[in-house]
Amino acid sequence: MVFKLLGGTMNRRMVYRSFEVWLFVLGAAGINALFRTLFLVPRMGEHTAHVVSMMMLIIVVLMFSSILVNRFLKGYENLDLFLIGLLWVGLTVCFDFLFGHYVMKHSWASLLNDYNVLAGRIWIAVLTAELVGPWFMASDRK
């Protein structure tokens, strides 16, 4: 397995558990998007609603990161936590582009715009939280 080649202790159970928790993050992100569209945008405008929504999602990511590493996983190393974060970012970016383009019918340019920090989009902060969240929230880092 690729994780063993990189020197971590990550096993199949860790990968499966990480994927399961990511599915909950995905569900929470969907609820967050609905909340942003229905309640935040009409009250605060698109940009402010985007920022508030992304901050809420970062909190959710950190909460689920904490649950994963402090309740479900045992015997991990720092490299394992980084690999979990990398897995989450990869899954999220793939889902974002595939679902956004093929299901929601957004253009590729529109999807890429969410990654443009210079345009005030802070989606990249959520991906950063996914990448470092498992390590940051671990109470038993090695």
MARMIGU-511773 format. One record per residue (C-alpha): residue number from 0; residue in three letters; x, y, z. Coordinates in steps of 0.02 Angstrom, whole numbers. Layout:
BEGIN
@i:NUM | aa:Ala | X:X | Y:Y | Z:Z
...
//
This chain:
BEGIN
@i:0 | aa:Met | X:0 | Y:0 | Z:0
@i:1 | aa:Val | X:63 | Y:176 | Z:-40
@i:2 | aa:Phe | X:52 | Y:231 | Z:142
@i:3 | aa:Lys | X:174 | Y:94 | Z:196
@i:4 | aa:Leu | X:296 | Y:148 | Z:61
@i:5 | aa:Leu | X:296 | Y:324 | Z:133
@i:6 | aa:Gly | X:344 | Y:256 | Z:303
@i:7 | aa:Gly | X:183 | Y:285 | Z:400
@i:8 | aa:Thr | X:90 | Y:159 | Z:506
@i:9 | aa:Met | X:-72 | Y:191 | Z:413
@i:10 | aa:Asn | X:-172 | Y:35 | Z:379
@i:11 | aa:Arg | X:-330 | Y:-6 | Z:284
@i:12 | aa:Arg | X:-439 | Y:23 | Z:438
@i:13 | aa:Met | X:-370 | Y:200 | Z:458
@i:14 | aa:Val | X:-405 | Y:237 | Z:275
@i:15 | aa:Tyr | X:-583 | Y:170 | Z:285
@i:16 | aa:Arg | X:-619 | Y:262 | Z:447
@i:17 | aa:Ser | X:-547 | Y:423 | Z:375
@i:18 | aa:Phe | X:-657 | Y:403 | Z:220
@i:19 | aa:Glu | X:-811 | Y:373 | Z:328
@i:20 | aa:Val | X:-779 | Y:530 | Z:429
@i:21 | aa:Trp | X:-747 | Y:628 | Z:268
@i:22 | aa:Leu | X:-921 | Y:576 | Z:209
@i:23 | aa:Phe | X:-992 | Y:661 | Z:364
@i:24 | aa:Val | X:-890 | Y:816 | Z:323
@i:25 | aa:Leu | X:-961 | Y:809 | Z:147
@i:26 | aa:Gly | X:-1138 | Y:799 | Z:214
@i:27 | aa:Ala | X:-1106 | Y:945 | Z:332
@i:28 | aa:Ala | X:-1034 | Y:1044 | Z:186
@i:29 | aa:Gly | X:-1194 | Y:1013 | Z:88
@i:30 | aa:Ile | X:-1301 | Y:1074 | Z:233
@i:31 | aa:Asn | X:-1185 | Y:1223 | Z:252
@i:32 | aa:Ala | X:-1205 | Y:1267 | Z:67
@i:33 | aa:Leu | X:-1394 | Y:1257 | Z:82
@i:34 | aa:Phe | X:-1392 | Y:1366 | Z:238
@i:35 | aa:Arg | X:-1280 | Y:1493 | Z:149
@i:36 | aa:Thr | X:-1394 | Y:1501 | Z:-3
@i:37 | aa:Leu | X:-1560 | Y:1508 | Z:90
@i:38 | aa:Phe | X:-1517 | Y:1612 | Z:242
@i:39 | aa:Leu | X:-1349 | Y:1698 | Z:236
@i:40 | aa:Val | X:-1344 | Y:1768 | Z:58
@i:41 | aa:Pro | X:-1514 | Y:1856 | Z:70
@i:42 | aa:Arg | X:-1464 | Y:1936 | Z:235
@i:43 | aa:Met | X:-1282 | Y:1983 | Z:208
@i:44 | aa:Gly | X:-1242 | Y:1973 | Z:23
@i:45 | aa:Glu | X:-1139 | Y:1847 | Z:-75
@i:46 | aa:His | X:-963 | Y:1891 | Z:-18
@i:47 | aa:Thr | X:-997 | Y:1906 | Z:169
@i:48 | aa:Ala | X:-1105 | Y:1749 | Z:163
@i:49 | aa:His | X:-961 | Y:1657 | Z:77
@i:50 | aa:Val | X:-838 | Y:1709 | Z:212
@i:51 | aa:Val | X:-955 | Y:1665 | Z:356
@i:52 | aa:Ser | X:-999 | Y:1499 | Z:275
@i:53 | aa:Met | X:-817 | Y:1453 | Z:248
@i:54 | aa:Met | X:-776 | Y:1494 | Z:430
@i:55 | aa:Met | X:-920 | Y:1383 | Z:486
@i:56 | aa:Leu | X:-857 | Y:1243 | Z:375
@i:57 | aa:Ile | X:-681 | Y:1259 | Z:444
@i:58 | aa:Ile | X:-751 | Y:1235 | Z:619
@i:59 | aa:Val | X:-845 | Y:1080 | Z:560
@i:60 | aa:Val | X:-688 | Y:1010 | Z:478
@i:61 | aa:Leu | X:-588 | Y:1035 | Z:638
@i:62 | aa:Met | X:-727 | Y:957 | Z:742
@i:63 | aa:Phe | X:-733 | Y:801 | Z:633
@i:64 | aa:Ser | X:-543 | Y:795 | Z:629
@i:65 | aa:Ser | X:-543 | Y:791 | Z:818
@i:66 | aa:Ile | X:-674 | Y:654 | Z:823
@i:67 | aa:Leu | X:-575 | Y:550 | Z:698
@i:68 | aa:Val | X:-404 | Y:560 | Z:778
@i:69 | aa:Asn | X:-455 | Y:564 | Z:961
@i:70 | aa:Arg | X:-596 | Y:436 | Z:961
@i:71 | aa:Phe | X:-579 | Y:320 | Z:812
@i:72 | aa:Leu | X:-394 | Y:303 | Z:774
@i:73 | aa:Lys | X:-259 | Y:230 | Z:883
@i:74 | aa:Gly | X:-73 | Y:208 | Z:854
@i:75 | aa:Tyr | X:-49 | Y:342 | Z:722
@i:76 | aa:Glu | X:104 | Y:446 | Z:683
@i:77 | aa:Asn | X:119 | Y:624 | Z:619
@i:78 | aa:Leu | X:143 | Y:559 | Z:443
@i:79 | aa:Asp | X:-22 | Y:463 | Z:456
@i:80 | aa:Leu | X:-112 | Y:623 | Z:507
@i:81 | aa:Phe | X:-37 | Y:716 | Z:359
@i:82 | aa:Leu | X:-88 | Y:575 | Z:241
@i:83 | aa:Ile | X:-266 | Y:580 | Z:308
@i:84 | aa:Gly | X:-269 | Y:767 | Z:274
@i:85 | aa:Leu | X:-200 | Y:737 | Z:99
@i:86 | aa:Leu | X:-334 | Y:605 | Z:69
@i:87 | aa:Trp | X:-471 | Y:724 | Z:125
@i:88 | aa:Val | X:-408 | Y:865 | Z:15
@i:89 | aa:Gly | X:-396 | Y:749 | Z:-135
@i:90 | aa:Leu | X:-571 | Y:682 | Z:-108
@i:91 | aa:Thr | X:-642 | Y:856 | Z:-83
@i:92 | aa:Val | X:-562 | Y:931 | Z:-238
@i:93 | aa:Cys | X:-617 | Y:783 | Z:-345
@i:94 | aa:Phe | X:-793 | Y:794 | Z:-276
@i:95 | aa:Asp | X:-797 | Y:983 | Z:-296
@i:96 | aa:Phe | X:-751 | Y:978 | Z:-479
@i:97 | aa:Leu | X:-844 | Y:821 | Z:-531
@i:98 | aa:Phe | X:-1006 | Y:857 | Z:-438
@i:99 | aa:Gly | X:-997 | Y:1043 | Z:-475
@i:100 | aa:His | X:-972 | Y:1019 | Z:-662
@i:101 | aa:Tyr | X:-1070 | Y:863 | Z:-705
@i:102 | aa:Val | X:-1215 | Y:874 | Z:-581
@i:103 | aa:Met | X:-1232 | Y:1059 | Z:-542
@i:104 | aa:Lys | X:-1181 | Y:1107 | Z:-721
@i:105 | aa:His | X:-1058 | Y:1242 | Z:-667
@i:106 | aa:Ser | X:-924 | Y:1288 | Z:-792
@i:107 | aa:Trp | X:-744 | Y:1241 | Z:-759
@i:108 | aa:Ala | X:-701 | Y:1427 | Z:-749
@i:109 | aa:Ser | X:-834 | Y:1455 | Z:-618
@i:110 | aa:Leu | X:-769 | Y:1310 | Z:-515
@i:111 | aa:Leu | X:-589 | Y:1372 | Z:-528
@i:112 | aa:Asn | X:-646 | Y:1545 | Z:-472
@i:113 | aa:Asp | X:-680 | Y:1476 | Z:-297
@i:114 | aa:Tyr | X:-492 | Y:1449 | Z:-281
@i:115 | aa:Asn | X:-452 | Y:1631 | Z:-322
@i:116 | aa:Val | X:-400 | Y:1711 | Z:-158
@i:117 | aa:Leu | X:-368 | Y:1876 | Z:-248
@i:118 | aa:Ala | X:-553 | Y:1882 | Z:-291
@i:119 | aa:Gly | X:-597 | Y:1864 | Z:-106
@i:120 | aa:Arg | X:-636 | Y:1679 | Z:-115
@i:121 | aa:Ile | X:-570 | Y:1584 | Z:35
@i:122 | aa:Trp | X:-617 | Y:1405 | Z:-10
@i:123 | aa:Ile | X:-431 | Y:1366 | Z:-3
@i:124 | aa:Ala | X:-439 | Y:1397 | Z:186
@i:125 | aa:Val | X:-561 | Y:1251 | Z:202
@i:126 | aa:Leu | X:-442 | Y:1139 | Z:106
@i:127 | aa:Thr | X:-300 | Y:1197 | Z:218
@i:128 | aa:Ala | X:-405 | Y:1151 | Z:371
@i:129 | aa:Glu | X:-434 | Y:979 | Z:295
@i:130 | aa:Leu | X:-248 | Y:957 | Z:263
@i:131 | aa:Val | X:-186 | Y:1007 | Z:435
@i:132 | aa:Gly | X:-343 | Y:972 | Z:538
@i:133 | aa:Pro | X:-306 | Y:791 | Z:583
@i:134 | aa:Trp | X:-131 | Y:838 | Z:644
@i:135 | aa:Phe | X:-186 | Y:999 | Z:729
@i:136 | aa:Met | X:-329 | Y:918 | Z:824
@i:137 | aa:Ala | X:-235 | Y:761 | Z:878
@i:138 | aa:Ser | X:-209 | Y:758 | Z:1066
@i:139 | aa:Asp | X:-81 | Y:618 | Z:1051
@i:140 | aa:Arg | X:37 | Y:683 | Z:915
@i:141 | aa:Lys | X:202 | Y:590 | Z:897
//
